């Protein structure tokens, strides 16, 4: 799919952004932090991190590879990333199947498969 093809489905960028904001809230750590930062992991060790999707040098192919690594294999892959050092224990949403379904539809690696705004408004999680 080319960028020109998105004119009719421009919402795909907005849905990805909204899903990304939710992931930042759940993880407590920025997705796109491009500068190295010191973060204290759950084990108390100091780690250097670039953000969940950030990579050194802002290399687009590396960013895409990291996104696929974290999101391309579904929810369990995202949860495994959280378990590597982010304190998600208090996030009850991660146990809510309707929330997880909505989040993963927002973060689909295939833009044409992402949930649209009307579907989002009608989603089971939004009706709660």
C-alpha positions in Angstrom: 0.0 0.0 0.0 1.3 3.5 -0.9 0.8 6.7 1.0 -1.3 8.0 -1.9 -3.8 5.1 -1.2 -4.5 6.4 2.2 -6.5 9.4 1.1 -9.7 7.5 1.4 -8.7 5.9 4.7 -6.7 8.7 6.4 -8.1 7.7 9.8 -5.6 4.8 9.9 -2.9 7.2 11.0 -5.1 8.6 13.7 -6.1 5.1 15.0 -2.4 4.1 15.1 -1.6 7.3 17.0 -4.4 6.7 19.5 -3.3 3.1 20.1 0.3 4.3 20.5 -0.8 6.8 23.2 -2.7 4.1 25.0 0.5 1.9 24.9 2.5 4.8 26.3 0.0 5.1 29.1 0.1 1.4 29.9 3.9 1.1 29.7 4.6 4.4 31.4 7.4 4.9 28.8 7.5 6.9 25.5 7.4 5.0 22.3 9.5 7.3 20.2 12.2 8.5 22.6 15.1 9.0 20.2 17.7 10.0 22.8 19.1 7.4 25.2 17.5 7.6 28.6 18.2 5.8 31.9 15.2 3.9 33.1 14.9 1.9 36.3 13.6 -1.6 35.4 11.2 -3.6 37.6 14.3 -5.5 39.0 15.8 -2.1 40.1 18.6 -2.1 37.6 19.3 0.9 35.5 18.8 0.3 31.8 19.4 2.4 28.7 16.4 2.7 26.5 15.3 4.4 23.3 11.6 4.0 23.8 9.5 1.0 22.7 9.8 1.8 19.0 12.7 4.2 19.1 16.1 3.1 17.7 19.5 4.7 17.4 19.8 6.9 14.3 16.1 7.0 13.5 16.6 4.3 10.9 13.2 3.6 9.4 13.9 0.0 8.6 15.0 -0.6 12.2 12.0 1.1 13.5 9.7 -1.0 11.3 11.5 -4.1 12.4 11.0 -3.2 16.1 7.3 -2.4 15.6 6.8 -5.8 13.9 8.7 -7.5 16.7 6.5 -5.8 19.4 3.1 -5.7 17.6 3.4 -8.0 14.6 2.7 -11.2 16.6 -0.3 -9.9 18.5 -1.1 -9.2 22.1 1.1 -11.7 23.7 4.1 -10.1 22.0 3.2 -6.7 23.3 2.6 -8.2 26.8 6.0 -9.8 26.7 7.6 -6.4 25.9 5.8 -5.0 29.0 7.1 -7.8 31.1 10.7 -7.0 30.2 10.8 -4.1 32.5 7.7 -1.9 32.5 5.4 -1.8 35.5 2.1 -2.8 34.0 0.8 -4.7 37.0 -1.8 -2.0 38.0 -3.2 -1.8 34.5 -6.4 -3.8 34.7 -7.2 -2.9 31.1 -4.7 -5.4 30.0 -6.9 -8.2 31.4 -10.0 -6.8 29.7 -10.6 -8.8 26.5 -12.7 -6.0 24.9 -10.0 -3.4 25.6 -7.2 -5.7 24.3 -9.3 -6.4 21.1 -9.8 -2.6 20.5 -6.2 -1.8 21.2 -4.9 -4.5 18.8 -7.3 -3.3 16.1 -5.9 0.2 16.5 -2.3 -1.1 16.2 -2.8 -3.5 13.3 0.4 -3.6 11.2 -1.8 -3.5 8.2 -3.3 0.0 7.9 -6.2 -1.1 5.8 -7.2 -3.6 8.6 -7.3 -0.9 11.4 -10.5 -0.1 13.1 -12.2 3.0 11.8 -13.7 5.8 13.9 -17.3 4.5 13.5 -16.3 1.0 14.4 -14.4 2.4 17.4 -17.4 4.3 18.7 -19.5 1.0 18.4 -16.8 -1.2 19.9 -17.8 -3.2 23.0 -15.2 -1.5 25.1 -16.5 2.0 24.3 -20.1 1.0 25.2 -19.1 0.2 28.8 
